[in-house]
Amino acid sequence: MKTLIGLSALLFSLSLLAETTVVFGNIPGRYLKKADLAGKQYRLGYIEIKDRVITAVEPIKSSSTYKSVKKKYEDAGATVIVAKYKTPGSYSKTTFDFLYPGLIDLHNH
């Protein structure tokens, strides 16, 4: 029983050390659903990475969504990276760098 409790405590401790990183930027259409693209080839979105594994690739459709999603991750203690190349602090689809979450596909080699 002590071993089980010790193992549970260890697993709980390791889960607290789990690192989450979120990167905001333009995501090419091949990584999103067609319905999310609204006829465009790319869309502003974010990539969520937990313990070095991509767990989500999601579009962002408005500045209020961008702000709320960003705040949610910051409040949760995640590392938040905004990939911009000019005009820091503004909401504009053209100021974000492009992100390629599936640049290397190891499963379909």
C-alpha positions as CSV (number, residue, x, y, z in Angstrom):
1,M,0.0,0.0,0.0
2,K,2.9,2.4,0.8
3,T,4.4,1.6,-2.6
4,L,1.2,2.5,-4.3
5,I,0.8,5.8,-2.4
6,G,4.5,6.6,-3.2
7,L,4.0,5.8,-6.8
8,S,0.9,7.9,-7.0
9,A,2.7,10.8,-5.4
10,L,5.6,10.5,-7.8
11,L,3.3,10.5,-10.8
12,F,1.4,13.5,-9.5
13,S,4.7,15.3,-9.0
14,L,5.8,14.5,-12.5
15,S,2.5,15.7,-13.9
16,L,3.1,19.1,-12.2
17,L,6.4,19.3,-14.1
18,A,4.6,18.8,-17.4
19,E,5.6,21.6,-19.7
20,T,3.1,23.3,-22.0
21,T,4.1,25.6,-24.7
22,V,1.8,27.5,-27.0
23,V,2.9,29.2,-30.2
24,F,0.6,31.7,-32.0
25,G,1.1,32.4,-35.7
26,N,-0.2,31.8,-39.2
27,I,-1.0,28.2,-39.9
28,P,-1.1,26.9,-43.5
29,G,-4.5,25.4,-44.6
30,R,-3.1,21.9,-44.9
31,Y,-3.0,21.7,-41.1
32,L,-6.6,23.0,-40.5
33,K,-10.1,21.9,-41.4
34,K,-11.5,23.4,-44.6
35,A,-14.4,24.9,-42.7
36,D,-12.0,26.9,-40.5
37,L,-10.2,28.4,-43.5
38,A,-13.1,30.5,-44.9
39,G,-11.7,30.2,-48.4
40,K,-8.2,31.3,-47.4
41,Q,-4.9,29.5,-47.7
42,Y,-3.9,30.1,-44.1
43,R,-5.4,31.3,-40.9
44,L,-4.1,32.8,-37.6
45,G,-4.0,30.1,-35.0
46,Y,-2.0,28.4,-32.3
47,I,-0.1,25.2,-31.7
48,E,-0.2,23.6,-28.3
49,I,2.7,21.5,-27.3
50,K,2.7,19.4,-24.1
51,D,5.8,17.5,-23.1
52,R,7.3,18.1,-26.6
53,V,4.3,16.6,-28.4
54,I,1.9,18.6,-30.5
55,T,-1.5,18.2,-28.8
56,A,-3.6,20.8,-30.7
57,V,-3.5,22.9,-33.8
58,E,-6.4,25.4,-33.7
59,P,-7.6,28.4,-35.7
60,I,-8.3,31.8,-34.2
61,K,-11.1,33.7,-35.9
62,S,-11.1,37.1,-34.1
63,S,-9.0,39.4,-32.0
64,S,-11.1,38.7,-28.9
65,T,-10.6,34.9,-29.3
66,Y,-6.8,35.6,-29.7
67,K,-6.7,37.6,-26.5
68,S,-8.8,35.1,-24.4
69,V,-6.9,32.0,-25.6
70,K,-3.6,33.8,-25.0
71,K,-4.7,34.9,-21.5
72,K,-6.0,31.4,-20.7
73,Y,-2.6,29.8,-21.4
74,E,-0.6,32.6,-19.6
75,D,-2.8,32.2,-16.5
76,A,-2.2,28.5,-16.6
77,G,1.5,29.0,-16.5
78,A,2.2,27.8,-20.0
79,T,5.1,29.2,-22.1
80,V,3.4,31.5,-24.6
81,I,5.3,32.4,-27.8
82,V,3.8,34.9,-30.3
83,A,5.6,34.5,-33.6
84,K,5.6,38.0,-35.1
85,Y,8.0,39.8,-37.3
86,K,6.8,43.4,-36.9
87,T,4.4,45.6,-35.0
88,P,4.5,43.8,-31.6
89,G,1.2,44.1,-29.7
90,S,-1.1,44.6,-32.6
91,Y,-3.6,42.1,-33.9
92,S,-3.1,41.6,-37.6
93,K,-2.9,38.4,-39.6
94,T,-0.1,39.8,-41.7
95,T,2.3,40.5,-38.9
96,F,2.5,36.9,-37.7
97,D,5.1,34.4,-38.9
98,F,4.0,31.1,-40.5
99,L,4.1,27.9,-38.4
100,Y,4.5,24.5,-40.0
101,P,3.5,21.9,-37.3
102,G,3.8,19.0,-39.7
103,L,7.0,19.9,-41.5
104,I,8.4,16.5,-40.9
105,D,5.9,13.6,-41.1
106,L,7.5,10.5,-39.6
107,H,4.5,8.3,-40.0
108,N,4.0,8.5,-43.8
109,H,7.6,8.0,-44.8
